[in-house]
Amino acid sequence: MANPARHSKATMGDAGELIVNGGTKPVSSIGQNTGNPGPKAPADYQTSSTQVDQFWVEADGPIHGKLVAAKPYVNKLNQKMNKIYIFDLADPCTTATSKGEKFDMYAQRRQIVGVWGCPGMRELDNLGGCFVWMVRDGEKDLGRVGQKPMKMYNIQFKGNPQPLRMIRGEVIDASGSDAQEAADQSANGLPF
């Protein structure tokens, strides 16, 4: 015998409610736990996300979190390939959108935050899986005419360093002046 719950009919009512098999249910309750949560992952498993919606604002203080991965991006202004480093935060930090719009709040612990990569951060490429504390620490003049000084960073880490995992198949176009400006400003044993 077929399970009748698997073959339910659903339509929308005039008041925005969901009508299932003749009964109504407010749309806002769709997807909420109704007593049958379904299968669950083992208790000691962690979630994994690399979706970046906000970026560290380096002028407002340090970033501290687990370095999860990096994503490549191409700056169409100078055709150079670079990276966005992905952190799972251990401490809150000030963030902005990819267009440089500053949020009025801090990103909280366990949120995923991106860091626009630059040459002064190359050390991060070998700190995959480590907890990293990083703050901007001045500039270094490379002695090249017409070139901006290289930004320097104080990078401290805890953990067993591994080569950083690169996420392929998604290249982000950071071609706008806002994106470049933002770039310029920019497990086991989890301690949080």
N, C-alpha and C positions, 0 to 999 in steps of 0.2 A: 504494500500500500504506500502511495506517495505521501510525503510529508506536506500537509496543507500549508504550513508556514512558509515553505519554499516557493509556493505558487500563489502569493497574495497579489491582489490588484490594488494599486495605489493611484490616486488622483488628487489634484489640488482643489480645495473648496474655495468659495467666493471670499471668505474671510482670511485666506492665506494659510488655512490649516491643511494638513495632510489627511486624506481619507483613505484608510486601509481596510479592505474587506468590509466596508460599510461603517466602520467606527472612525472617529476623528482623533488626531494627535497633533499638537502644535508643532510647526516646523522647527522651532527653536530646540525641541527635544530630540531631533534626529541626530543620531550618532552618539547620544549620551548613553551612559551605562543604564541598562534597563533591568539589571539583575542577572543577566547572562553575559558576562564580559568576554566570553570566547576563550580561545587558547592564549596562554601566557608564556612568555620566555622564562627560562630559569632565573631564579632570584639573583644569582650572582653575575648575570649578564648586564652589560652596559649598552646604552643606545649609541649609535654612531651617526653623526650628521656633519656635512661639510658645506651646508647651505649658508652663504655669507650675505647678510642683509645690511650690516653696518661695519664701519671701519674705525680703528683706533685713531684718536686725535693725539698725536705724540706731544704736542705743545702743552697739553693739560696733565701730563704726568705719565708714570710707567704703565706698562701692561704686564700682567702676571697670569699665566695659565699654561695648560698643556699644549704643546705644539703638535697639532694633529696631522697636517698635510700642507701642501702648497698647490695652487692652481696657476697655470700660465696665463698671461695676458699680453696682448700686443698693443703698444702705443702707436697709433697710426700717424701721429705727428712726426715721430723720428724712426718709425718702423723697427723699434727695438722690442725684443721679447723680454718680459720680466715675470715676476711672481707675485702672487698674493699669498702671504703666509696665513694659515688658518689656526686660530687659538680657541680652545675650550677654556673659558675664563675661570681662574681660581679666585680672583679679586675683581671688584667692579672697576670700570674705566670709562672715560668719556669717549663717545663715539660720534660719527657723522655718517651720512649716506655716501654712496659712491659719487654723488655730485657735489660733495663738500658741505651739504646742509647739516648743521650741527643739531643734534637732539638735545632736548632740555633735561635729559636724564642720563644716568650711567647705564651701561650694559651690566647686567648682574652676573654673579657666578653661574657657571654652567651654560652661559650663552655662547654662541659661536660668533667670533669677531674676526674680521680680516685685517691684515696689516699690509699696506702697499710696500712691496719689496724695493730695496735700493742696494747699491754695492756695499754699503757699510754694514749690511745685515747678512752677508754671505756665510757667516759662522752658523746661522740657523739651518743651513742645508744639511748639517751633520748632527742636529739635535732633535731628530724626530722622536716622538714619544716622551720627551723630557718636559719637565716643568721649567718654564723659562720666565725670568723677570728681565724686562728690557726697558731702558729709558734713553732718550737722546742725550748724547754726551759731547756736544760740540761739533766742530767741522775741521777738515784737514784740507789744506790747499795743496793740490796736486801739481801746481806750477805750470798748468796748461793755459795758454792765453784764450780768453773767451769762455772758459769752462767754469761752472760754479764749483765751489769747494764741495768735497764729499762729506756727507753727513756721517757722523760717528755715533756709535751706540755702546752703552755699557750693557753687556749681556751676561747674565748669571744663569746657571742652570742646575737642576737636580735630577738625577736619574741616570739611566744607562743609554748613552747617545747611540743613535742609529741613523743611517741615511734617511732623510726626510722623504716620505711618500709623495710622489707627484700625481695629481689627479689629471688624467688625460681625457681627451674627447670633448673638452669644453674650453674654448679660448674666448676670453672676455675682451671686448673691444673697449679700450680705455682711450678713446681718441679725442674726446672733448676737452676743452681747456679746464672745465670744472674738475674732470677726473684727474688731469695732470696736477692741478692745484691741490687736490686732496692727496695725491701721491706725495707731493712736496711737503704736506703738513702731517702728513699723516702719523688594558689597563688595570692594571691592577694597582692597588695601593693609592688610589686617588685620595688626596688629602682634603677633599671637600664633599 
